């Protein structure tokens, strides 16, 4: 696959009938759900599970989503969704980039970007990234 950036973390998606809307293509809300799914899968692969977030009393919450829908997906399509961490400021935030590609023709269907802010789970208030987040997330940053 010709990815926009090197070394992506990739999840495979098969479009289910339930993802299809009245226009007979994937509903836009599904793309956002897949973006969240791939973010968690990547974090878990890096060792930062929900349980670890709870132990550290920290969470990365969405501050901003940008989704550019480039072409539709349909029931039964086989897709791959790549994600990269493209920024980790080492203080309060990190940014992920995403690219969704249909496997059969290598067409990019979506490009997206999400900025996350670090908060304490116990209070919901902004908190500095724990050293573990800085080390793990910061260690996989890909330059754009």
C-alpha positions as CSV (number, residue, x, y, z in Angstrom):
1,X,0.0,0.0,0.0
2,X,1.2,3.5,-0.8
3,X,0.9,5.2,2.6
4,X,1.2,9.0,3.0
5,X,3.9,8.4,5.7
6,X,6.2,5.6,6.6
7,X,5.7,2.8,9.2
8,X,2.0,3.1,9.8
9,X,0.0,1.2,12.4
10,X,-2.7,-0.5,10.4
11,X,-6.1,-2.1,11.2
12,X,-8.2,-4.0,8.7
13,X,-11.9,-3.2,8.3
14,X,-14.6,-5.0,6.4
15,X,-17.6,-2.8,5.8
16,X,-20.6,-4.3,7.4
17,X,-24.2,-3.8,6.2
18,X,-25.0,-1.9,9.4
19,X,-22.5,0.8,8.4
20,X,-24.5,1.7,5.3
21,X,-26.8,4.7,5.4
22,X,-29.8,5.9,3.3
23,X,-27.5,7.0,0.5
24,X,-26.2,3.3,0.2
25,X,-22.7,4.1,1.3
26,X,-20.8,4.1,4.6
27,X,-22.3,6.7,6.9
28,X,-19.9,9.5,7.9
29,X,-20.2,8.6,11.6
30,X,-18.6,5.1,10.9
31,X,-15.4,6.8,9.7
32,X,-15.1,8.6,13.0
33,X,-15.8,5.3,14.9
34,X,-13.0,3.6,12.9
35,X,-10.6,6.5,13.7
36,X,-11.3,6.0,17.4
37,X,-11.0,2.2,17.1
38,X,-7.6,2.5,15.4
39,X,-6.3,5.0,18.0
40,X,-7.1,2.6,20.8
41,X,-5.7,-0.4,18.9
42,X,-2.4,1.5,18.4
43,X,-2.2,2.7,22.0
44,X,-2.8,-0.8,23.2
45,X,-0.2,-2.2,20.9
46,X,2.2,0.4,22.4
47,X,1.3,-0.9,25.9
48,X,-0.9,2.0,26.9
49,X,-4.2,0.2,27.6
50,X,-7.3,1.7,29.2
51,X,-6.2,-0.1,32.5
52,X,-2.8,1.6,32.3
53,X,-4.5,5.0,31.7
54,X,-6.6,4.4,34.8
55,X,-3.5,3.5,36.9
56,X,-1.8,6.7,35.8
57,X,-5.0,8.7,36.3
58,X,-4.5,10.2,32.8
59,X,-6.4,10.1,29.5
60,X,-5.9,11.5,26.1
61,X,-9.2,13.1,25.2
62,X,-10.2,14.5,21.8
63,X,-9.7,18.2,21.4
64,X,-10.2,18.4,17.7
65,X,-11.1,16.1,14.8
66,X,-10.6,16.9,11.2
67,X,-12.0,14.4,8.7
68,X,-11.7,14.8,4.9
69,X,-14.0,12.4,3.1
70,X,-12.5,11.8,-0.3
71,X,-14.6,8.9,-1.7
72,X,-17.3,6.6,-0.5
73,X,-17.0,3.1,0.8
74,X,-19.7,0.4,0.3
75,X,-20.9,-2.8,2.0
76,X,-18.4,-5.6,1.8
77,X,-15.4,-3.3,1.0
78,X,-12.1,-4.4,2.5
79,X,-10.4,-1.4,3.9
80,X,-7.2,-0.6,5.8
81,X,-6.9,2.3,8.2
82,X,-3.4,3.6,9.0
83,X,-2.5,5.9,11.9
84,X,0.6,7.7,12.9
85,X,1.5,10.0,15.8
86,X,2.8,13.1,14.1
87,X,3.2,15.3,17.1
88,X,3.8,14.9,20.8
89,X,4.6,18.1,22.5
90,X,5.8,16.4,25.7
91,X,3.5,18.6,27.8
92,X,-0.2,18.4,27.2
93,X,-1.0,17.1,23.7
94,X,-0.4,14.8,20.8
95,X,-1.7,14.6,17.3
96,X,-2.5,11.6,15.2
97,X,-2.9,11.4,11.4
98,X,-5.1,8.8,9.6
99,X,-5.4,7.4,6.1
100,X,-8.2,5.1,5.1
101,X,-7.6,3.0,1.9
102,X,-9.8,0.6,0.0
103,X,-7.7,-2.5,-0.6
104,X,-9.0,-3.5,-4.1
105,X,-8.0,-0.3,-5.8
106,X,-5.6,1.3,-3.3
107,X,-7.9,4.4,-3.3
108,X,-7.6,6.8,-0.3
109,X,-11.2,7.3,1.0
110,X,-10.4,9.4,4.0
111,X,-7.6,11.5,5.5
112,X,-8.0,12.7,9.1
113,X,-6.2,14.3,11.9
114,X,-7.1,14.2,15.6
115,X,-5.5,16.4,18.3
116,X,-5.7,14.9,21.9
117,X,-5.3,16.7,25.2
118,X,-4.1,15.1,28.4
119,X,-6.5,15.2,31.4
120,X,-6.6,13.6,34.8
121,X,-9.3,10.9,34.8
122,X,-10.2,11.7,38.4
123,X,-11.0,15.4,37.7
124,X,-11.3,15.9,33.9
125,X,-8.9,18.8,34.3
126,X,-5.8,19.3,32.0
127,X,-2.7,17.6,33.3
128,X,0.8,17.1,32.0
129,X,1.6,14.0,30.0
130,X,3.1,11.4,32.4
131,X,6.7,10.5,31.6
132,X,5.5,7.1,30.3
133,X,3.2,8.8,27.7
134,X,6.1,11.1,26.7
135,X,8.5,8.2,26.3
136,X,6.1,5.8,24.5
137,X,4.0,8.2,22.3
138,X,7.0,10.6,21.8
139,X,9.1,7.6,20.7
140,X,6.9,6.8,17.7
141,X,6.4,10.3,16.3
142,X,6.7,10.3,12.5
143,X,7.8,13.5,10.8
144,X,5.3,14.8,8.3
